[in-house]
Amino acid sequence: MPEFLDLLPPQEALEQFLGRLQFQPQAEEIDSRYAQSRVVLRDVYAPHALPSFNRSTVDGYAVRAADTHGAAESLPIYLELVDEIRMGQKAEFSLSGSQCGLIHTGGMLPAGADAVVMLENTQIAKPKEIEILRSAAVGENVIKIGEDIHEAEIVVPAGKMLTAPDIGGLLALGITEVQVSRKPIVGIISSGDEVVPPEMDVNPGQVRDINSYTLAALIDKAGASPKNYGIIPDEEEPLRTATKRAVEQCDLVVITAGSSASHRDLTAQVIDSLGHPGVIVHGVNVRPGKPTILAACQPQGSASAKPVIGLPGNPVSALVIAILFVEPVIDFLAGIKGERMRPLVQAKVTINLSSSAGREDWVPVKLTQDEDEYFAEPIFGKSNLIFTLSRADGLLHIPSPATGLIAGDTAAVMLL
């Protein structure tokens, strides 16, 4: 099989790949308290307004704003103190002209009140009489009914990954269960005659398997469930058997292959033999990670083809490509709408960096900060050196049109 006939830009390769995939996430109902980072499958509507009553944002006195007009320290207005609104209870009184009620932060306004004067803008003149030292406008220091959310409003749209504020919002509305998509299952196959389990002592020429575990950590963080299929030798039949089983059992399969051309061709041949459409993209114009394979296989009895991604065997290349391709596919399988927001900072490059026009580069960098500016210091190392990436804070992006960056240039850094 000829290799790298057409190196596609990463974004074009990803769009072409996702365009060939079809997947319907499966729903499951889970406790809202434990739904962090899960993807909502259907729109969630508010069963009632939030807040459901007018409430104070400060400690002070509930008043009718009109009764405070013109109040100042030099000319206070005197209001009759009716009672105190106790927390967690409805006021048992209503305000008439020139009356007020003691209220605490979060307390429910009594009937007739439309503002709250802060405690520090008042004084006790005598029992049951309060000096108002500052006027209040209607609605001042008050959260009104429905100011946060209206009844029947969509509070979490379908396709959103739930965050900590989302969890709080759901529980504030009494929504204790939420329908989310089942976590995609991602099969991981590590291949190579030289690869041995991490717990083994290595002989000359052998290396411990780290890709399975770094990829599993990345997959778990991305919101999917990793499933390890072990280390497979660089032979066609064992690789085909393991890949076939993984494709049948998982939603996505990731294969890390050797770095030689023959190993890459073997992976592509095995994938092509497992069902239509087979290899969609073979080779991406990116460094590191050019020998990436994007494919899909439709196993017998399956309603649609399942994505299969062949990663380079070198750990740095494998992780960079996993960030660029595996994570977006997980988002697609989980039903995330739109593109996941990634943490980025703008940083000045500390030295000149070369690149090739037409190729997208991702360079591991160490970040430092001076006042409000970030500086990116490249960490140089070959793509089979895992601590090159372990020491990095992020990946600096050199876009494809550029032929490099000059020291002092500003570039985007994707945080790891």
C-alpha positions as a Markdown table, in Angstrom:
| # | Residue | x | y | z |
|---|---|---|---|---|
| 1 | Met | 0.0 | 0.0 | 0.0 |
| 2 | Pro | 1.6 | 3.4 | -1.0 |
| 3 | Glu | 2.1 | 5.6 | 2.0 |
| 4 | Phe | 1.1 | 9.3 | 2.4 |
| 5 | Leu | -0.2 | 9.9 | -1.1 |
| 6 | Asp | -2.0 | 13.0 | 0.1 |
| 7 | Leu | -1.1 | 14.7 | 3.3 |
| 8 | Leu | -4.2 | 16.6 | 4.5 |
| 9 | Pro | -4.2 | 19.6 | 6.9 |
| 10 | Pro | -5.3 | 18.4 | 10.4 |
| 11 | Gln | -8.6 | 20.3 | 10.4 |
| 12 | Glu | -9.5 | 19.2 | 6.9 |
| 13 | Ala | -8.6 | 15.6 | 7.8 |
| 14 | Leu | -10.8 | 15.8 | 11.0 |
| 15 | Glu | -13.8 | 17.2 | 9.1 |
| 16 | Gln | -13.4 | 14.7 | 6.4 |
| 17 | Phe | -13.2 | 11.9 | 9.0 |
| 18 | Leu | -16.2 | 13.0 | 11.1 |
| 19 | Gly | -18.2 | 13.5 | 8.0 |
| 20 | Arg | -18.1 | 9.8 | 7.3 |
| 21 | Leu | -19.2 | 8.8 | 10.8 |
| 22 | Gln | -22.7 | 8.1 | 12.0 |
| 23 | Phe | -23.5 | 7.5 | 15.6 |
| 24 | Gln | -26.5 | 7.7 | 17.9 |
| 25 | Pro | -25.5 | 8.1 | 21.6 |
| 26 | Gln | -27.3 | 5.9 | 24.0 |
| 27 | Ala | -29.1 | 7.5 | 26.9 |
| 28 | Glu | -28.8 | 6.7 | 30.6 |
| 29 | Glu | -30.4 | 8.4 | 33.7 |
| 30 | Ile | -27.9 | 9.3 | 36.4 |
| 31 | Asp | -27.9 | 11.2 | 39.7 |
| 32 | Ser | -27.3 | 14.9 | 38.9 |
| 33 | Arg | -24.8 | 15.1 | 41.8 |
| 34 | Tyr | -22.4 | 12.8 | 39.9 |
| 35 | Ala | -23.0 | 14.1 | 36.4 |
| 36 | Gln | -19.8 | 16.3 | 36.2 |
| 37 | Ser | -18.3 | 16.2 | 32.6 |
| 38 | Arg | -21.2 | 14.1 | 31.3 |
| 39 | Val | -23.0 | 15.2 | 28.2 |
| 40 | Val | -26.7 | 16.0 | 28.4 |
| 41 | Leu | -28.6 | 14.2 | 25.7 |
| 42 | Arg | -31.9 | 16.2 | 25.7 |
| 43 | Asp | -32.7 | 19.8 | 26.6 |
| 44 | Val | -33.4 | 20.2 | 30.3 |
| 45 | Tyr | -36.2 | 22.7 | 31.2 |
| 46 | Ala | -36.7 | 24.6 | 34.4 |
| 47 | Pro | -39.7 | 23.2 | 36.3 |
| 48 | His | -40.2 | 26.5 | 38.1 |
| 49 | Ala | -38.6 | 30.0 | 38.2 |
| 50 | Leu | -35.4 | 30.6 | 40.0 |
| 51 | Pro | -35.5 | 32.3 | 42.5 |
| 52 | Ser | -39.1 | 31.4 | 43.2 |
| 53 | Phe | -39.5 | 34.4 | 45.5 |
| 54 | Asn | -38.2 | 37.9 | 45.7 |
| 55 | Arg | -35.1 | 37.8 | 48.0 |
| 56 | Ser | -32.6 | 40.2 | 49.5 |
| 57 | Thr | -28.9 | 40.2 | 48.4 |
| 58 | Val | -27.8 | 42.0 | 51.6 |
| 59 | Asp | -28.4 | 42.3 | 55.3 |
| 60 | Gly | -30.6 | 45.3 | 55.9 |
| 61 | Tyr | -34.2 | 46.5 | 55.9 |
| 62 | Ala | -36.9 | 45.7 | 53.4 |
| 63 | Val | -38.7 | 48.9 | 52.4 |
| 64 | Arg | -41.0 | 50.5 | 50.0 |
| 65 | Ala | -38.5 | 52.5 | 47.8 |
| 66 | Ala | -40.9 | 55.5 | 47.6 |
| 67 | Asp | -40.7 | 55.8 | 51.4 |
| 68 | Thr | -36.9 | 56.4 | 51.2 |
| 69 | His | -36.8 | 59.1 | 48.5 |
| 70 | Gly | -34.7 | 62.0 | 49.7 |
| 71 | Ala | -33.1 | 60.2 | 52.6 |
| 72 | Ala | -29.5 | 61.3 | 53.4 |
| 73 | Glu | -27.1 | 61.3 | 56.4 |
| 74 | Ser | -27.9 | 64.9 | 57.0 |
| 75 | Leu | -31.6 | 64.4 | 56.5 |
| 76 | Pro | -32.6 | 60.8 | 57.5 |
| 77 | Ile | -36.0 | 59.4 | 57.0 |
| 78 | Tyr | -37.7 | 57.5 | 59.9 |
| 79 | Leu | -39.5 | 54.2 | 59.3 |
| 80 | Glu | -41.4 | 52.0 | 61.7 |
| 81 | Leu | -39.8 | 48.6 | 62.2 |
| 82 | Val | -42.6 | 46.1 | 61.9 |
| 83 | Asp | -40.8 | 42.8 | 62.5 |
| 84 | Glu | -37.9 | 40.6 | 61.4 |
| 85 | Ile | -38.1 | 38.2 | 58.4 |
| 86 | Arg | -36.6 | 34.9 | 59.6 |
| 87 | Met | -34.4 | 32.9 | 57.2 |
| 88 | Gly | -36.2 | 30.0 | 55.5 |
| 89 | Gln | -39.6 | 31.4 | 56.4 |
| 90 | Lys | -42.2 | 33.5 | 54.7 |
| 91 | Ala | -42.8 | 36.9 | 56.2 |
| 92 | Glu | -45.9 | 36.9 | 58.3 |
| 93 | Phe | -46.5 | 40.6 | 57.7 |
| 94 | Ser | -46.8 | 43.1 | 54.8 |
| 95 | Leu | -45.4 | 46.6 | 54.6 |
| 96 | Ser | -47.6 | 49.7 | 54.6 |
| 97 | Gly | -46.5 | 53.3 | 54.2 |
| 98 | Ser | -43.4 | 54.4 | 56.3 |
| 99 | Gln | -42.8 | 50.8 | 57.5 |
| 100 | Cys | -39.8 | 48.5 | 57.1 |
| 101 | Gly | -38.7 | 44.9 | 58.1 |
| 102 | Leu | -35.4 | 43.6 | 59.2 |
| 103 | Ile | -34.1 | 41.1 | 56.6 |
| 104 | His | -31.0 | 39.0 | 56.1 |
| 105 | Thr | -29.1 | 38.0 | 52.9 |
| 106 | Gly | -31.2 | 35.5 | 51.0 |
| 107 | Gly | -34.4 | 36.3 | 53.0 |
| 108 | Met | -37.8 | 36.6 | 51.4 |
| 109 | Leu | -39.2 | 40.1 | 50.9 |
| 110 | Pro | -42.5 | 40.7 | 52.6 |
| 111 | Ala | -45.5 | 41.8 | 50.6 |
| 112 | Gly | -45.4 | 45.5 | 49.8 |
| 113 | Ala | -41.6 | 45.7 | 49.9 |
| 114 | Asp | -39.7 | 46.5 | 46.6 |
| 115 | Ala | -36.2 | 47.3 | 47.8 |
| 116 | Val | -33.7 | 46.7 | 50.6 |
| 117 | Val | -31.6 | 49.4 | 52.3 |
| 118 | Met | -28.2 | 48.0 | 53.4 |
| 119 | Leu | -27.6 | 47.8 | 57.2 |
| 120 | Glu | -24.7 | 50.2 | 57.0 |
| 121 | Asn | -26.9 | 52.9 | 55.6 |
| 122 | Thr | -29.2 | 52.8 | 58.6 |
| 123 | Gln | -29.3 | 53.5 | 62.3 |
| 124 | Ile | -31.6 | 52.5 | 65.1 |
| 125 | Ala | -33.2 | 55.7 | 66.3 |
| 126 | Lys | -35.1 | 54.1 | 69.1 |
| 127 | Pro | -37.0 | 50.8 | 69.6 |
| 128 | Lys | -39.1 | 50.0 | 66.6 |
| 129 | Glu | -37.8 | 53.0 | 64.7 |
| 130 | Ile | -35.1 | 53.0 | 62.0 |
| 131 | Glu | -33.2 | 55.9 | 60.5 |
| 132 | Ile | -32.7 | 55.5 | 56.8 |
| 133 | Leu | -29.6 | 57.4 | 55.7 |
| 134 | Arg | -29.7 | 56.7 | 52.0 |
| 135 | Ser | -32.5 | 56.4 | 49.5 |
| 136 | Ala | -33.2 | 53.2 | 47.6 |
| 137 | Ala | -34.4 | 52.6 | 44.1 |
| 138 | Val | -37.0 | 50.0 | 43.2 |
| 139 | Gly | -35.4 | 46.6 | 43.0 |
| 140 | Glu | -32.2 | 47.7 | 44.7 |
| 141 | Asn | -30.4 | 44.9 | 46.6 |
| 142 | Val | -33.2 | 42.5 | 45.5 |
| 143 | Ile | -33.2 | 39.4 | 43.2 |
| 144 | Lys | -36.6 | 39.2 | 41.6 |
| 145 | Ile | -38.6 | 36.1 | 40.9 |
| 146 | Gly | -37.2 | 34.4 | 37.7 |
| 147 | Glu | -34.2 | 36.8 | 37.5 |
| 148 | Asp | -31.9 | 33.8 | 37.3 |
| 149 | Ile | -34.1 | 31.5 | 35.2 |
| 150 | His | -37.7 | 31.5 | 34.1 |
| 151 | Glu | -40.1 | 28.6 | 34.3 |
| 152 | Ala | -39.9 | 26.3 | 31.3 |
| 153 | Glu | -36.7 | 27.9 | 30.1 |
| 154 | Ile | -34.0 | 25.6 | 28.8 |
| 155 | Val | -31.4 | 25.5 | 31.5 |
| 156 | Val | -29.0 | 23.0 | 29.9 |
| 157 | Pro | -29.2 | 22.5 | 26.1 |
| 158 | Ala | -28.7 | 19.1 | 24.6 |
| 159 | Gly | -25.1 | 18.3 | 23.7 |
| 160 | Lys | -23.6 | 20.3 | 26.6 |
| 161 | Met | -20.9 | 18.8 | 28.8 |
| 162 | Leu | -22.0 | 19.5 | 32.4 |
| 163 | Thr | -19.8 | 21.7 | 34.6 |
| 164 | Ala | -19.9 | 22.4 | 38.3 |
| 165 | Pro | -22.2 | 25.4 | 37.9 |
| 166 | Asp | -24.5 | 23.3 | 35.8 |
| 167 | Ile | -24.7 | 20.7 | 38.6 |
| 168 | Gly | -25.5 | 23.4 | 41.1 |
| 169 | Gly | -28.2 | 24.9 | 38.8 |
| 170 | Leu | -29.9 | 21.5 | 38.3 |
| 171 | Leu | -30.0 | 20.8 | 42.0 |
| 172 | Ala | -31.3 | 24.3 | 42.8 |
| 173 | Leu | -34.2 | 23.5 | 40.6 |
| 174 | Gly | -34.8 | 20.1 | 42.3 |
| 175 | Ile | -33.6 | 18.2 | 39.2 |
| 176 | Thr | -31.9 | 15.3 | 40.9 |
| 177 | Glu | -31.6 | 13.0 | 37.9 |
| 178 | Val | -30.5 | 13.9 | 34.4 |
| 179 | Gln | -30.5 | 12.0 | 31.1 |
| 180 | Val | -27.0 | 11.9 | 29.7 |
| 181 | Ser | -25.2 | 9.9 | 26.9 |
| 182 | Arg | -23.5 | 6.7 | 27.9 |
| 183 | Lys | -19.7 | 7.2 | 28.0 |
| 184 | Pro | -18.2 | 6.0 | 24.8 |
| 185 | Ile | -16.0 | 3.0 | 25.2 |
| 186 | Val | -12.6 | 3.4 | 23.6 |
| 187 | Gly | -10.5 | 0.3 | 22.9 |
| 188 | Ile | -6.7 | 0.7 | 23.1 |
| 189 | Ile | -4.3 | -1.6 | 21.2 |
| 190 | Ser | -0.6 | -1.3 | 21.6 |
| 191 | Ser | 1.5 | -3.1 | 19.0 |
| 192 | Gly | 5.2 | -3.8 | 18.7 |
| 193 | Asp | 7.5 | -6.7 | 19.1 |
| 194 | Glu | 9.8 | -4.6 | 21.4 |
| 195 | Val | 7.0 | -3.5 | 23.7 |
| 196 | Val | 6.6 | -5.2 | 27.1 |
| 197 | Pro | 4.3 | -4.5 | 30.1 |
| 198 | Pro | 5.4 | -1.7 | 32.5 |
| 199 | Glu | 5.9 | -4.1 | 35.4 |
| 200 | Met | 8.5 | -6.2 | 33.5 |
| 201 | Asp | 12.2 | -5.7 | 33.6 |
| 202 | Val | 13.4 | -4.7 | 30.1 |
| 203 | Asn | 16.0 | -6.5 | 28.1 |
| 204 | Pro | 18.2 | -4.8 | 25.6 |
| 205 | Gly | 16.1 | -3.6 | 22.7 |
| 206 | Gln | 12.8 | -3.7 | 24.7 |
| 207 | Val | 10.7 | -0.7 | 25.9 |
| 208 | Arg | 7.9 | -0.6 | 28.4 |
| 209 | Asp | 4.4 | 0.0 | 27.2 |
| 210 | Ile | 3.5 | 3.6 | 28.1 |
| 211 | Asn | 1.1 | 4.5 | 25.2 |
| 212 | Ser | -1.7 | 2.3 | 26.6 |
| 213 | Tyr | -1.7 | 4.1 | 29.9 |
| 214 | Thr | -1.1 | 7.7 | 28.8 |
| 215 | Leu | -3.9 | 7.3 | 26.2 |
| 216 | Ala | -6.1 | 5.7 | 28.8 |
| 217 | Ala | -5.6 | 8.7 | 31.1 |
| 218 | Leu | -6.3 | 11.1 | 28.2 |
| 219 | Ile | -9.4 | 9.2 | 27.2 |
| 220 | Asp | -10.7 | 9.1 | 30.8 |
| 221 | Lys | -10.2 | 12.8 | 31.1 |
| 222 | Ala | -12.0 | 13.4 | 27.8 |
| 223 | Gly | -15.1 | 11.7 | 29.2 |
| 224 | Ala | -14.9 | 8.2 | 27.8 |
| 225 | Ser | -14.1 | 4.8 | 29.2 |
| 226 | Pro | -10.8 | 3.2 | 28.1 |
| 227 | Lys | -10.6 | -0.5 | 27.5 |
| 228 | Asn | -7.1 | -2.0 | 27.1 |
| 229 | Tyr | -6.6 | -4.9 | 24.7 |
| 230 | Gly | -3.0 | -5.4 | 25.6 |
| 231 | Ile | 0.2 | -5.6 | 23.6 |
| 232 | Ile | 0.0 | -7.2 | 20.1 |
| 233 | Pro | 3.0 | -8.4 | 18.1 |
| 234 | Asp | 3.8 | -6.9 | 14.7 |
| 235 | Glu | 2.1 | -9.7 | 12.9 |
| 236 | Glu | -1.0 | -9.4 | 10.7 |
| 237 | Glu | -3.2 | -12.1 | 12.1 |
| 238 | Pro | -2.8 | -11.3 | 15.9 |
| 239 | Leu | -3.4 | -7.6 | 15.0 |
| 240 | Arg | -6.4 | -8.4 | 12.9 |
| 241 | Thr | -7.9 | -10.6 | 15.6 |
| 242 | Ala | -7.4 | -8.0 | 18.4 |
| 243 | Thr | -8.7 | -5.1 | 16.2 |
| 244 | Lys | -11.7 | -7.1 | 15.1 |
| 245 | Arg | -12.7 | -7.9 | 18.7 |
| 246 | Ala | -12.1 | -4.3 | 19.7 |
| 247 | Val | -14.2 | -2.9 | 16.9 |
| 248 | Glu | -17.1 | -5.3 | 17.8 |
| 249 | Gln | -17.0 | -4.3 | 21.5 |
| 250 | Cys | -16.1 | -0.6 | 21.5 |
| 251 | Asp | -17.3 | 2.7 | 20.0 |
| 252 | Leu | -13.9 | 3.8 | 19.0 |
| 253 | Val | -10.6 | 1.9 | 18.6 |
| 254 | Val | -7.1 | 3.4 | 18.9 |
| 255 | Ile | -4.1 | 1.5 | 17.7 |
| 256 | Thr | -0.5 | 2.6 | 18.4 |
| 257 | Ala | 1.8 | 1.1 | 15.9 |
| 258 | Gly | 5.5 | 1.0 | 15.3 |
| 259 | Ser | 7.2 | 3.9 | 13.6 |
| 260 | Ser | 8.5 | 2.1 | 10.5 |
| 261 | Ala | 6.7 | 2.3 | 7.2 |
| 262 | Ser | 6.1 | -1.5 | 7.2 |
| 263 | His | 4.3 | -1.3 | 10.5 |
| 264 | Arg | 2.1 | 1.6 | 9.4 |
| 265 | Asp | 1.2 | -0.2 | 6.2 |
| 266 | Leu | 0.4 | -3.4 | 8.3 |
| 267 | Thr | -2.0 | -1.4 | 10.5 |
| 268 | Ala | -3.7 | 0.2 | 7.4 |
| 269 | Gln | -4.0 | -3.2 | 5.7 |
| 270 | Val | -5.6 | -4.8 | 8.8 |
| 271 | Ile | -8.1 | -1.9 | 9.2 |
| 272 | Asp | -9.0 | -2.1 | 5.5 |
| 273 | Ser | -9.8 | -5.8 | 5.9 |
| 274 | Leu | -12.3 | -5.3 | 8.7 |
| 275 | Gly | -15.2 | -3.6 | 6.9 |
| 276 | His | -16.3 | -0.6 | 4.8 |
| 277 | Pro | -15.2 | 2.2 | 4.4 |
| 278 | Gly | -11.8 | 1.3 | 5.8 |
| 279 | Val | -9.0 | 3.9 | 5.7 |
| 280 | Ile | -10.3 | 7.4 | 5.1 |
| 281 | Val | -7.2 | 9.4 | 5.7 |
| 282 | His | -3.6 | 8.1 | 5.8 |
| 283 | Gly | -1.1 | 10.8 | 6.6 |
| 284 | Val | -1.7 | 14.2 | 8.1 |
| 285 | Asn | 0.4 | 17.3 | 7.4 |
| 286 | Val | 1.4 | 17.9 | 11.1 |
| 287 | Arg | 4.5 | 17.5 | 13.2 |
| 288 | Pro | 4.7 | 15.4 | 15.2 |
| 289 | Gly | 2.3 | 12.7 | 13.9 |
| 290 | Lys | 2.4 | 12.6 | 10.1 |
| 291 | Pro | 1.7 | 8.8 | 9.9 |
| 292 | Thr | -1.8 | 9.2 | 11.4 |
| 293 | Ile | -4.5 | 6.8 | 10.1 |
| 294 | Leu | -8.2 | 7.8 | 10.3 |
| 295 | Ala | -10.5 | 5.0 | 9.4 |
| 296 | Ala | -13.9 | 3.4 | 10.1 |
| 297 | Cys | -15.0 | -0.2 | 10.0 |
| 298 | Gln | -18.5 | -1.6 | 10.0 |
| 299 | Pro | -18.5 | -5.0 | 11.8 |
| 300 | Gln | -21.1 | -7.5 | 10.8 |
| 301 | Gly | -24.4 | -6.8 | 12.5 |
| 302 | Ser | -23.5 | -3.2 | 13.3 |
| 303 | Ala | -25.8 | -0.4 | 12.2 |
| 304 | Ser | -22.9 | 1.9 | 11.3 |
| 305 | Ala | -19.1 | 2.0 | 10.8 |
| 306 | Lys | -17.0 | 2.5 | 13.9 |
| 307 | Pro | -14.1 | 4.9 | 14.0 |
| 308 | Val | -10.6 | 3.5 | 14.2 |
| 309 | Ile | -7.5 | 5.7 | 14.6 |
| 310 | Gly | -4.0 | 4.6 | 14.0 |
| 311 | Leu | -1.5 | 6.6 | 16.1 |
| 312 | Pro | 2.3 | 6.8 | 15.7 |
| 313 | Gly | 4.1 | 4.6 | 18.2 |
| 314 | Asn | 6.3 | 7.4 | 19.5 |
| 315 | Pro | 4.8 | 8.6 | 22.8 |
| 316 | Val | 4.9 | 12.3 | 22.1 |
| 317 | Ser | 3.5 | 11.9 | 18.6 |
| 318 | Ala | 0.8 | 9.6 | 19.9 |
| 319 | Leu | -0.4 | 12.0 | 22.6 |
| 320 | Val | -0.4 | 15.1 | 20.3 |
| 321 | Ile | -2.4 | 13.2 | 17.7 |
| 322 | Ala | -4.7 | 11.9 | 20.4 |
| 323 | Ile | -5.4 | 15.5 | 21.5 |
| 324 | Leu | -6.0 | 16.6 | 17.9 |
| 325 | Phe | -8.1 | 13.6 | 16.7 |
| 326 | Val | -9.1 | 11.2 | 19.5 |
| 327 | Glu | -10.6 | 13.8 | 21.8 |
| 328 | Pro | -12.8 | 15.4 | 19.0 |
| 329 | Val | -14.1 | 11.9 | 18.0 |
| 330 | Ile | -15.0 | 11.2 | 21.7 |
| 331 | Asp | -16.9 | 14.5 | 21.7 |
| 332 | Phe | -18.7 | 13.4 | 18.6 |
| 333 | Leu | -19.6 | 10.0 | 20.1 |
| 334 | Ala | -20.7 | 11.6 | 23.3 |
| 335 | Gly | -23.1 | 13.9 | 21.4 |
| 336 | Ile | -21.3 | 17.2 | 22.2 |
| 337 | Lys | -22.7 | 19.9 | 20.0 |
| 338 | Gly | -20.1 | 22.3 | 18.6 |
| 339 | Glu | -16.4 | 22.3 | 19.4 |
| 340 | Arg | -15.2 | 21.8 | 22.9 |
| 341 | Met | -13.5 | 24.9 | 24.4 |
| 342 | Arg | -9.9 | 24.3 | 25.0 |
| 343 | Pro | -7.7 | 26.3 | 27.4 |
| 344 | Leu | -5.4 | 28.5 | 25.4 |
| 345 | Val | -3.0 | 31.3 | 26.3 |
| 346 | Gln | -1.1 | 33.7 | 24.1 |
| 347 | Ala | 2.6 | 33.6 | 24.7 |
| 348 | Lys | 5.7 | 35.2 | 23.3 |
| 349 | Val | 8.3 | 32.7 | 21.9 |
| 350 | Thr | 11.7 | 33.0 | 23.5 |
| 351 | Ile | 13.7 | 31.8 | 20.5 |
| 352 | Asn | 13.4 | 31.4 | 16.8 |
| 353 | Leu | 11.4 | 28.3 | 15.6 |
| 354 | Ser | 11.6 | 27.0 | 12.1 |
| 355 | Ser | 8.7 | 25.3 | 10.3 |
| 356 | Ser | 7.7 | 24.3 | 6.8 |
| 357 | Ala | 4.9 | 26.2 | 5.0 |
| 358 | Gly | 1.9 | 24.0 | 4.6 |
| 359 | Arg | 2.7 | 21.9 | 7.7 |
| 360 | Glu | 1.1 | 22.5 | 11.1 |
| 361 | Asp | 3.5 | 22.2 | 14.0 |
| 362 | Trp | 2.8 | 21.6 | 17.7 |
| 363 | Val | 5.8 | 22.3 | 19.9 |
| 364 | Pro | 6.0 | 21.4 | 23.6 |
| 365 | Val | 6.8 | 24.5 | 25.6 |
| 366 | Lys | 7.4 | 25.5 | 29.2 |
| 367 | Leu | 5.5 | 28.7 | 30.2 |
| 368 | Thr | 6.7 | 31.5 | 32.4 |
| 369 | Gln | 4.8 | 34.6 | 33.3 |
| 370 | Asp | 6.0 | 38.2 | 33.8 |
| 371 | Glu | 3.3 | 40.5 | 35.0 |
| 372 | Asp | 0.5 | 40.1 | 32.4 |
| 373 | Glu | 2.6 | 38.4 | 29.7 |
| 374 | Tyr | 3.4 | 34.7 | 29.1 |
| 375 | Phe | 6.6 | 33.5 | 27.6 |
| 376 | Ala | 6.9 | 30.1 | 25.8 |
| 377 | Glu | 10.3 | 28.3 | 26.0 |
| 378 | Pro | 10.4 | 25.3 | 23.6 |
| 379 | Ile | 11.4 | 21.9 | 25.0 |
| 380 | Phe | 13.3 | 20.1 | 22.4 |
| 381 | Gly | 13.4 | 16.4 | 22.2 |
| 382 | Lys | 12.6 | 13.5 | 19.9 |
| 383 | Ser | 9.1 | 12.2 | 19.7 |
| 384 | Asn | 9.9 | 9.0 | 21.5 |
| 385 | Leu | 11.0 | 10.8 | 24.7 |
| 386 | Ile | 7.9 | 11.0 | 26.9 |
| 387 | Phe | 9.4 | 13.4 | 29.4 |
| 388 | Thr | 9.7 | 16.0 | 26.7 |
| 389 | Leu | 5.9 | 16.3 | 27.0 |
| 390 | Ser | 5.8 | 15.6 | 30.8 |
| 391 | Arg | 8.0 | 18.7 | 31.4 |
| 392 | Ala | 5.8 | 20.9 | 29.1 |
| 393 | Asp | 2.9 | 23.1 | 30.2 |
| 394 | Gly | 1.4 | 23.2 | 26.7 |
| 395 | Leu | 1.8 | 22.8 | 23.0 |
| 396 | Leu | 2.6 | 25.9 | 21.0 |
| 397 | His | 0.8 | 26.1 | 17.6 |
| 398 | Ile | 2.7 | 27.1 | 14.4 |
| 399 | Pro | -0.1 | 27.4 | 11.8 |
| 400 | Ser | 0.5 | 25.8 | 8.4 |
| 401 | Pro | 1.0 | 29.0 | 6.3 |
| 402 | Ala | 3.9 | 30.1 | 8.6 |
| 403 | Thr | 7.5 | 29.2 | 7.8 |
| 404 | Gly | 8.4 | 29.6 | 11.5 |
| 405 | Leu | 8.3 | 32.1 | 14.4 |
| 406 | Ile | 10.8 | 34.7 | 15.4 |
| 407 | Ala | 11.7 | 35.3 | 19.0 |
| 408 | Gly | 9.2 | 37.7 | 20.5 |
| 409 | Asp | 6.4 | 36.6 | 18.2 |
| 410 | Thr | 3.1 | 35.8 | 19.9 |
| 411 | Ala | 1.5 | 32.4 | 19.4 |
| 412 | Ala | -1.3 | 30.3 | 20.8 |
| 413 | Val | -0.4 | 27.7 | 23.4 |
| 414 | Met | -2.9 | 24.9 | 24.1 |
| 415 | Leu | -2.5 | 24.0 | 27.8 |
| 416 | Leu | -2.0 | 20.4 | 28.7 |
